[in-house]
Amino acid sequence: MFSTDKIYEKFDKRVWLSSPTMHGKELEYMSQAYNTNWMSTVGKNIDEVENQVSEYIGVKHAVALSSGTAALHMAMKLAGLKAYGMPKPGVGALQGRKVFCSDMTFAATVNPVAYEGGEPVFIDTEYDTWNMDPKALDKAFEIYPEIKIVVMAHLYGTPGKMEELISVIKKHNAILIEDAAESMGASYRGKETGTFGDYNIISFNGNKIITGSSGGCLLTDDEEAAKKVRKWSTQARENASWYQHEELGYNYRMSNVIAGVVRGQLPFLDEHIAQKKAIYERYKAGLKGLPVSMNPFDENNSEPNFWLSCLLVDRDAMCKQVRSENETCYIKENKKSCPTEMLEALASINAEGRPIWKPMHMQPIYRMNPFITDEGNGRAKTNAYISGNAPDVSMDIFERGLCLPSDNKMTLEEQDRIIEVIRRCFE
């Protein structure tokens, strides 16, 4: 077990992975909602959030919803409708159909496929940006040419290879849903993430770069799609003096109180990004010389929002590490370390780290779903009689990677101590 008791005292206050940073305006706008009695899912705060988000990101319509997950669900419903037409009442828009999804992401990216009765097909990751691999996606279309919807996420605020991905998607006349929950403010070739897909989303969850404690937005240039989401998210109520319903609806609209928090946060997005970038650069400099690398990005074409700073341990510098479904252990080795040891070391000084997102194809709930690499079917590739390297990039990054404390309120002294603790893991 790693111990820093004789070297470092614990931080008096926990250093978080990524906690909300408030500025004061949030409370003012929340109080306006309270004082004017606009406490429901309509009000000036909501209008301002939608207007400011659409203007900043560069889309015609932003629909404020209760969460990024709700926005993804609405995007999935829109994509199903566009690809396959209106389903029967009470039947999911994707009933019995497959959808290509990013493999290394949070479960909220893919769960809406299941909400609508579909089956996620997971596309492996590439090492350059840790996002969906365009070559694996192209291979997936060879195997499943009937699939019409692709859901891709920008991991940890880093844009994916959008030109290559969109080229593959257009070649197969498919619909793109862009999950920019983690990447608000990031850009690819000068264009904001959240603008590349037919239907896109951002999140204001409590640990995001802009927060409302909860909330999210669906983003689109399609006016009719925005109108549908406004209707569906308010229980699909028809235009009648009584409560008339002809479609399945949801209680997904953002509260005007939550919108007050988001409204107060939005002017500080660029400031938050600059702070997160400085944290990333300090880690990169402070960990120089160790057998690790930071989460990568395409410096020529993209500008991340640096939401979370992560590292990847070199293969030959990994100590022995074993993970079950809910437990892990490791054996300390000279000049080597592993994510388990480093996370234990961070916890010992009251700092929060986190494993990399466990890939969806490794999750028990989705263990039977197809998984496609750039070589084809990624399942059942461990047999000794099968030739080749059996690449599984997502699993490899999960095994060797971790997320470092990336809170933009972390002091220089706190980050210096975290860096030194990481360095000691390799002694």
ZISUL-V273995 format. One record per helix or strand. SS is the DSSP state (A for helix, B for strand). FROM is the first residue (numbers start at 1). LEN is the number of residues. Records with the same first field share a line. If there is no record, write none. Layout:
BEGIN
SS=FROM-LEN / FROM-LEN
END
This chain:
BEGIN
B=15-1 / 61-5 / 67-1 / 98-5 / 119-5 / 125-1 / 132-1 / 149-5 / 175-5 / 187-2 / 191-2 / 199-5 / 205-1 / 213-1 / 215-6 / 234-1 / 237-1 / 245-1 / 251-1 / 253-1 / 292-3 / 302-2 / 310-4 / 318-1 / 320-4 / 328-4 / 337-1 / 351-1 / 354-2 / 371-3 / 376-2 / 401-3
A=25-11 / 44-14 / 68-17 / 108-8 / 134-10 / 155-3 / 162-10 / 223-10 / 256-11 / 269-18 / 315-3 / 339-10 / 360-3 / 364-3 / 393-8 / 412-13
END
